[in-house]
Amino acid sequence: MGADLGVSSSSRLGEQIRQQAQKLGFDLVGIIPANPPKLIQRYEQWLQNGYAGEMDYLHRHLPLKRDPKTVLAEARSIIVMGMNYYTIEPDPARKVDPTRGQISRYAWGDDYHDVIRKKLKRLTRVIEKVTRQETTNRVFVDSGPILERGYAQTAELGWIGKNTNLINWKRGSWYFLSEILINLDLSVETPPLRGDCGSCTLCIEACPTDAIVAPNQVDSRRCISYLTIELKGAIPLDLRPGLGNLIFGCDICQEVCPWNSKSKPTAIEAFRPRKENLLPKLDSLLQMTQVDFDQRFKGSPIKRAKRRGFLRNVAVAMGNARDPDTVPVLSQAMTDEEPLVRQHAAWALGQINNCQAKDALMHRLPIEENPAVKAEIKSAL
């Protein structure tokens, strides 16, 4: 059963919760009733359009996303929060160096799932201490069957922009969203939502793979974040050039957003960049063993791509760089145990297309047994 606290008690407790959440580092905090999400029909249409790509789990989660009470039957309120992860680029000029890989800002530091989940659990304990009762709750950080951005918009933390990110008029869009479903009747006053995208289309124009197919509509199958993280197989040939030197995720649509000119650096130490994640040299990354990969990216979101997916991305970036000095490293990658890595290394050698690259491809062709890799070698030649 949910706890009915009365209107005034509900509001006072909600304000206490917001203050405690802000002390834990949540910059944006809203509380709304645990009702079905307002944007569910738009989300269903997005799935029907095929824009989820190979993320089949999104289809499986759809029944749960239609009503938060299917996730937690006792849910009465949803505490919706945003935590800033913006960190300043230490040397933005190096981003244009094609021999260095760009990693999305959210993955520069520690895995946000772990960092935020601990804070959410701590917040639930604070709530129980304040209310002097044990609650029924569930916490989510970007991984549960809940329409996060829709609820954040309902809670007036921001609006969903044309790039589909939640944008706050004071603070921009560099935020991790998280939620607590809880069996308490809560409320909190939130300042009226201000701002919108207006006629601005900078994010649409800047996307190198044309993934924003219409305002508020992203086709994941063309999105660089999807291609470098969620896609498990080969990256489509026609989209590879658009990746440039992006090897894990993409920030372009946020970087060009005028609302992010107001962004301020995060106070969360765990989100600050690990030195090795700031524009690493591509050729050194391609030589990582599984042990190297596990050690380097321990506790990092980058592990989600797994070694084979990450090295696939690195090989594509090296192909886009067309640096002849990387042919020896790419040639060595043609012997990698993972066919996915060999396949994209072959493509990269084909992009460089000098005598040394051709020799490496010709040497591998007669001994390659994987059909997809063999086809890629022939195409590269």
N, C-alpha and C positions, 0 to 999 in steps of 0.2 A: 504494500500500500504506500502511496505517496504521502508526504507530510504537508498538510495544509497549514501554513503559518499565518494566514491573514494578510491583507494587503500591505499594511504598514510594516509588519514584521518581515514580510517577503522582500520589501524594498530595502529595509535596513540591512538585512542579511546579504542581499545582492550587492549592496554598496561595500559591505565588509569584504565580500569575496573578491570584488574587483580590486580593492586596495591590496589584498593579500596577493592576488595574481600579479599585480604590477610590481610588488616587491620581489617576486620570483623572476621577473624579467619579461613578463608578457605586456607588451606596449599597448595592444588593442584588446579590449575586453567587452563583450556584450553577453546578455543573457536573454533568451527567448523561450517561449513555450515549446515543448517537444511535439510539434505538429508536423504533418507531412511537408516536405520541401516544396516551395512554390515553383521551382524550376524543373520539376521532375519530367514534365512533358517535353521540354526542350532537350533535356538529357536523353530521354528515350528516342527522340528523333535523331539526335547525334549518333546514337548507337545504330539505329536503323540505316543511317547513311553510310555505315561502314567505317566511320572516322576513328574507331577505336583500334583499327588494325588487328594485330595478333594478340591484343590484350583481352583474351577470352574471359579472364576473371571479372572484368567489368560487366559482361553479360550475366555471369553467374550471380553477381552481387545485386543486380537490378531489383529483384523482389525485396531485398532487405532495405534498399535505398528509398523505397516508396514510402516508408513510414518508420521513424526511429524506434517505435514501440515493437517492431519486429526484431530489433537488435537488443533492446532492453524493455521488457514489458512494463516495468514499473516507472519508466522515464516520465518525468513531469516537466523538466526544464533541460535546456542545452546551454552550457556555458561555452561560448565561442571565443577563441583567443588568437591573437597574432603576435609572433615573436620576430623581431627584426634580426636579419642576418647580414645586413649590408656591411661590407668591409671595403676600404679604399684600395684601388689598384695601385700597387707600389711603383710600377714603372709602365704606364700605359703604352709608351712608345714601342715596347718590345712585343706588343700584341701583333704587330704587323710582320714580325719575323716569321716567315713560313716554316722555318725549321724547328720552331717551338710550338708545343701544343697548348691550346686553350682549354681549361677546365672550368665548368660553370661555377660561379661564385658560391653557390650553396654547398658545393662539395670541397671547398678549400680547406675546411676544418674538420672537426669530428662529426660523426654521424648524428644528424639532428634528431632522428627517431629516438635514439638512446638518451640524448641530452634532455629533450622536451618531455619524454615519457616519465622520466624521474621527477621532473618538476610538477607534472600533472598529478602523479601519485602523492607527492608531498602536499599539493593543494587540497586534494581530497581529505587528507588527514587533518589539515587545518580546518576545513569545513566541519568535519565531525567533531573537532575540539570545540569549535564555536557553537555548534548546535547541540552539543552534548548528546549526540545520538549516532548510531551506526547507520551509514547510508548504503543504498544500493546504487552502484555507478559503473560506468565503463568509460575508459579514456581512449582517445584516438589521435594519432599523429600521421596524417597523410596515408594511412594504410588500411583504414576501416571502411565498411560499407555505408558511407554517409556523404552527402553532397556538401562538402566543406564550404566551397565558395558561395553556394546558394544560401546556406545558413549564415555565413559571415555578412552577406549583403542584407539579408533580412534583419540581422542584428545591427545594421547600419555602421559596420566597421569600414565599409567602403563599397564601391560599385565594381561590377565585373566589366573590365575594359574590353576594347576591341580585340586585344590579344588574349582574352579570357583570363587574365590575371586579376586578382582583387586589388583595386587601387584606392588608397586612402588619400584624401585631398591634402592632408597636412604632411604625410610621411611617405607617400609613394607606394611601391608594390614589392619591395624586398622583404617579404614576410613568409614565415612558416605558419600555417594554420593548424589549430588543434582544437579538440572539443572534449567536454565531459558531459555525458548523459547522466542525469541524476534524478533520484526520486523525491525531489523537493520542489515545491512551488516557489520559484524565485522570480524577481524582476529587478531591473536596474535601469535608470534613466541614461540614455545615450544621446549625445548632441545630435541634432538633425543632420542627416547626410548631406554633404555639399560636394559639388563638382561633378563633372562627367567628361567624356572624351570629346564632346562637341564634334566639330568637323575634322579633327585631327586623324590622319591615316598614316602617320610615320611608321608605326609598327608593321602595318600591312605592306608598305612599300619597302621596308628594310629587310624583310624575311628573305634570305637567299634561296630558299626552296619553295617559296610561295605557299607556305603551309596555312596561312590565315586566308582561307578561301572566301570569307565574307566577314563583316564585323561580328565579333563574338562567336566565330565558327573556325576552329582549328582542325584540320585534317591531320590526325596524328601520323598517318602513313607518310607524310611529307615533312613532319616536324623533326628537326635535328636532335632534339632531346629524346624523342622516341627512337629515332634511327640509331643513336649511339648508346642507348641504355636498354630500352624495352625490346627492340627487335633482336631476335636471337640468331637469325640467319644472315644471309648476304645482304648488304646494302644495295638497293637498286642502282644500276649503272648510271642512269640519267640524273640521280640525285647526288652522287659522290662528289662532283666538282663543287656543289653548293656548300659542302661541309667545310671547305677551306682547311684551317688548322684546328677546328673544333673537335676535340677527342672525347669529351664527356659532357653532354648537355649543351645548352646554348642560352645566352643572356641577351641576344641582340634586341628582341622586342621590348625588353625592360630598359636596356641601355639607351635606346632612342626616345623613350617615353618622357615627355616634358615634366610630368608629375614627379619623376624620380630626381629632378634637380634639387628637390628639398630633402632628399634622403640624408640621414646622419648615421655614422658608424655605430654598429652594435656594441652593447656593453657586455655581451656574453663572450667570455674568454674562449670557450670551446669552439666558437665559430670563426675565430681569427685564423688566418691562413697558415697552413703548414708550408714551410719554405719549399719543400719538394713538389708542392702542387701548383706553384706559381710559374707558369710558362716553362715547363720542363722540355729538355731537348728530346726530340722525337726519336732519334737514332738510339739513345740510351734506353728509352722505354721499350722499344721493339726487342731488345735483347734480354728482357726480364724472363726469368724462369718462374715456375709456379711458386716456388719458395720466395723468390724476390718479390713477386706480386703480393703475396699474402703478408709479408713483413712490411712492405712499403705502405700498403693501404689498410692495415689493421685499424679497425674502428672508424673507417671512412665510408661514405656513401658509394665511393667508386667501386667497391667490391661487388655491388649489384650487377655490374656489367660482366663480371667474371673475367679471367685473364684472356680467354679467347675473344670475347667481345671487345674488350679494351684494346688489345693488340690489333684487332681488325680495324678499329677506328684510327689507331696510330698509323697503320699501313696506308689507309686512305689519305690521311693528312700528308704523309710523305709523298704519295703520288701527286697530290695537288701542289706540293712544293717543287717537284721536278728537280731536286738537287742531285746532280750526278755523283756527288761525294757519298751519297747514302746507298749506292748500288751494292757494295759489299755487305752491308747490314741486311738489306732486303733479300739479297741472294742467300744469306744464311737463314733468313726466315722461310725460305722456300723448302727448308728441311724440317720445319716445325712440326710437332706431333699433331697439331690441330689443323684439319683441312681448311677451316674458316680463315685462319691466319695465312696459310699458304695461298689461298685463293685471292685474298686482297693484296698480298705482297706481289703476286703476279701482275695484278692490275697496276700497282704502283710502278713496277719495272716497265710495264708497257707505256706508262705516261712519261717516264724518263726517256726511254726509247733510244738510248745510244748503243754502241756496239757491245759494251760490257753488259748492259742490261739484257740485250738480246741473247748474248751467249749464255747468261744465267738461265734464261727461259728455255733455250734450246737444250741445255744440259738436263734440265728437270723434266722436260716433256716426255721422253721415252720411259722414264722410271716412275712417273706419277700414276697412281692407281685410282685416285678419287675422280669420278667423272666430272664433278663441278669444277674442281681445280684444273683438270686437264682442259676443259672447255675455256676456262679463263685464260690459261696459258696460250692457247691457240688464238683467242681473241686479241690478247696482248701483242702477239707476234704479227 
